[in-house]
Amino acid sequence: MRRKAVWSALCLSLWLVGCSFNQAPAPVSQARVARHAVKAPAAMPVWYRIRPGDNLFRIALEHGLEWRQLAEWNGLDDASVIRAGELLRLKPREVAAPTRQAATTAEPEAQDAEPAEWVWPAKGEVISRFDSSGGANGLDIAGQRGSPVRAAAPGRIVYAGAGLRGYGKLIIIRHSTAVLSAYGHNERVLVSEGQTVKLGQVIADMGDSDADRVKLHFEIREYGKPVDPMSYLPG
């Protein structure tokens, strides 16, 4: 009886193993779609009160906007002329002015399609990773001076310059209504604002502008909020 029980248990185990081999894996395409899903905030601010040390370029990046839009909506001929304490419009002028008590809010705009594919923006060792507590807004990738920096996804160049302290020569690409990517510390910028770029197109040479070593600082932002680039990049 004991041998029969052992034999029955062995047969059951083999049957269970066989069943596990026959199970289909989770669809890769669905996993990637869920990975890239972007959730819009419940309400987008219409007005922003300028703080000491702010500049138009940083405000635009932190709200997922284009600095030229901000300049136009606020009637600014010179992007460098903003004053702490004043209200900056984050929506077109059709939006009503805020009350004295609080800033007005508006529902988020419809989101256009997200890129279907992403690639790594540079080859090299990842020496610093994203920290959701605010320690790091993206990845730092080490490399050789002059190494190619590539567009991680197709989009349009909305910023190319050195107006944001801590980023050096910076490029920002808009990929959709919701998503931007940023590429900092470049040696040489090879694109200009308004230019459309393709997936993997070389946009800069890696460098150490405003950095302590040669590296690429890479960020992805959803509606202006930094998110972990690893959730977008291929494994």
C-alpha positions in Angstrom: 0.0 0.0 0.0 2.8 2.4 0.8 4.5 1.8 -2.6 1.2 2.4 -4.3 0.7 5.7 -2.4 4.2 6.9 -3.3 3.6 5.9 -7.0 0.3 7.8 -7.1 1.9 10.9 -5.6 4.7 10.8 -8.2 2.3 10.5 -11.0 0.3 13.4 -9.7 3.4 15.5 -9.5 4.5 14.7 -13.1 0.9 15.6 -14.3 1.0 19.0 -12.5 4.5 19.7 -14.0 3.2 18.8 -17.5 0.3 21.2 -17.0 2.6 24.1 -16.0 4.7 23.6 -19.2 1.5 23.9 -21.3 0.4 27.2 -19.9 0.7 30.2 -22.3 2.9 33.1 -21.2 1.4 36.6 -20.7 1.3 38.5 -24.0 4.3 40.7 -24.4 2.4 43.4 -26.3 -0.2 43.8 -23.5 2.5 44.0 -20.9 4.2 46.8 -22.8 1.0 48.7 -23.3 0.2 48.6 -19.6 3.8 49.6 -18.9 3.5 52.8 -21.0 0.0 53.8 -19.8 -0.1 57.4 -18.8 -2.8 58.6 -16.4 -3.8 62.2 -16.6 -4.0 64.2 -13.4 -7.6 65.0 -12.2 -7.1 68.7 -12.9 -4.4 70.8 -14.4 -3.4 74.1 -12.9 -4.2 77.2 -15.0 -2.0 79.6 -13.0 1.4 79.3 -11.4 2.9 81.8 -8.9 6.5 82.5 -9.8 9.0 81.7 -7.1 12.5 83.2 -6.5 15.0 81.5 -8.8 12.4 80.3 -11.4 12.9 80.8 -15.1 10.5 80.2 -17.9 12.3 77.1 -19.2 12.2 75.3 -15.9 8.6 76.1 -15.3 7.7 74.8 -18.7 9.6 71.5 -18.1 8.0 71.0 -14.7 4.5 71.4 -16.1 5.0 69.4 -19.3 4.7 72.5 -21.5 6.7 74.3 -24.2 8.4 77.5 -23.1 7.4 79.3 -26.3 3.7 78.6 -25.4 4.2 80.1 -22.0 5.8 83.2 -23.5 2.9 83.6 -26.0 0.1 83.0 -23.4 1.7 85.6 -21.1 2.7 88.2 -23.7 6.4 87.8 -22.9 8.8 89.2 -25.6 11.8 88.2 -23.4 11.7 84.8 -21.8 14.2 85.9 -19.1 11.9 88.7 -17.8 9.6 87.1 -15.2 9.2 88.3 -11.6 8.8 86.3 -8.4 5.4 86.6 -6.9 3.6 87.2 -10.2 1.1 84.8 -11.7 2.1 83.0 -14.8 -0.6 81.6 -17.1 -0.3 77.9 -17.9 -3.3 77.8 -20.3 -4.3 80.0 -23.3 -5.9 83.3 -22.6 -9.4 82.0 -23.2 -9.3 80.6 -19.6 -10.8 82.9 -17.0 -8.6 84.8 -14.6 -8.2 83.4 -11.0 -10.1 84.8 -8.0 -8.2 86.5 -5.2 -8.7 83.5 -2.9 -7.3 80.6 -5.1 -6.1 79.7 -8.5 -8.5 78.3 -11.1 -8.2 74.7 -12.4 -9.2 73.1 -15.6 -9.7 69.6 -16.9 -6.7 68.1 -18.7 -6.7 68.2 -22.5 -7.2 65.1 -24.6 -4.0 63.1 -24.9 -2.6 62.1 -28.3 -1.0 58.7 -29.0 2.1 57.6 -27.1 5.1 56.3 -29.0 4.8 52.6 -29.7 8.5 51.9 -29.3 11.4 53.3 -27.2 15.2 52.8 -27.4 18.0 53.6 -25.0 19.3 57.1 -25.6 23.0 56.2 -25.2 25.3 53.2 -24.7 27.2 53.0 -21.4 26.9 52.1 -17.7 24.0 53.4 -15.7 25.7 55.1 -12.8 22.7 56.7 -11.2 19.0 55.6 -11.2 15.7 57.3 -10.8 14.7 58.0 -7.2 11.0 58.7 -6.6 11.8 60.5 -3.3 13.3 63.3 -5.3 16.9 62.3 -5.1 17.2 61.8 -8.9 14.7 62.7 -11.6 16.2 60.3 -14.2 19.1 58.1 -15.2 22.8 59.1 -15.6 24.5 57.0 -18.3 28.4 57.2 -18.4 30.2 57.2 -21.7 32.9 58.6 -23.8 33.1 62.3 -24.9 31.5 62.6 -28.3 29.5 59.4 -28.1 26.1 59.6 -29.9 23.0 60.6 -27.9 19.9 59.4 -29.6 16.2 60.3 -29.5 14.6 57.6 -27.2 11.3 57.9 -29.2 10.1 59.9 -32.2 8.9 63.5 -31.5 9.6 67.2 -31.8 12.4 69.3 -30.3 10.8 71.8 -28.0 14.0 73.0 -26.3 17.6 73.1 -27.2 19.8 75.3 -25.1 21.6 75.9 -21.8 19.0 77.9 -19.8 18.4 75.4 -17.0 21.0 75.3 -14.3 22.2 71.8 -13.6 21.5 70.4 -17.0 24.2 71.9 -19.1 23.5 71.8 -22.8 20.0 70.4 -22.8 17.5 68.9 -25.3 13.8 68.3 -24.6 11.7 66.3 -27.0 7.9 66.3 -26.9 6.5 62.8 -27.8 2.8 63.4 -27.1 0.5 65.8 -25.1 1.6 64.0 -22.0 5.2 62.8 -22.4 8.5 64.7 -22.7 12.1 63.4 -22.6 15.1 65.4 -21.6 18.8 64.9 -22.4 21.4 66.8 -20.4 25.1 67.6 -20.2 25.7 67.3 -23.9 29.0 68.4 -25.5 27.3 69.4 -28.8 23.7 69.8 -29.8 22.9 68.6 -33.3 19.2 69.6 -33.5 17.2 72.8 -33.3 13.8 73.7 -31.8 10.8 72.8 -33.9 12.7 70.0 -35.6 11.0 66.5 -35.9 13.2 63.6 -35.0 12.9 59.8 -35.6 13.3 56.9 -33.2 17.0 56.5 -32.5 18.1 59.6 -34.4 21.4 61.1 -33.2 20.6 64.4 -31.6 23.8 65.3 -29.7 27.3 64.3 -28.7 27.8 63.2 -25.1 29.7 65.6 -22.9 30.1 67.0 -19.4 28.5 70.5 -19.7 27.6 71.6 -16.1 28.6 68.1 -14.8 31.5 66.6 -13.0 32.2 63.9 -15.6 31.2 62.8 -19.1 27.6 61.4 -19.0 24.1 61.7 -20.3 21.4 62.7 -17.8 18.1 61.3 -19.2 14.6 62.0 -17.9 11.1 61.1 -18.9 8.2 63.3 -17.7 4.5 62.7 -17.7 2.5 66.0 -17.6 5.7 67.5 -16.2 6.2 64.9 -13.4 9.4 62.9 -13.5 8.9 59.1 -13.9 11.3 56.2 -13.9 12.7 55.9 -17.5 13.2 52.2 -16.9 9.4 51.8 -17.2 9.7 53.0 -20.8 13.1 51.7 -22.0 13.5 48.1 -23.2 14.9 45.6 -20.7 
